[in-house]
């Protein structure tokens, strides 16, 4: 069995590259791709939360699975260093429809 050599990678940021903060991510799925919508969530009052979406990213199913794996690996490493990340059960939505 021949193992192919890994190519060398060069990462270059495009002129429109930007970094920002998101505390809201919505995921929409269909047969062809995953669509991640990033935004910021702010509580306007006791009963009102506003989410301002600012970026949508399409991923192939393969890239979505690779992202899930690398995120899980990094969350595991983070928790082994800093302790368990606790989630507020109110912040986890019930399973919704898949589009």
Secondary structure, 3 states (H helix, E strand, C coil): CCCCCCCCCCCCCCCCCCCCCCCEEEEEECCCEEEEEEEEEEEEECCEEEEEEEEEEEEEHHHHHHHHHHHHHHHHHHHHHHCCCCCCHHHCCCCCCCC
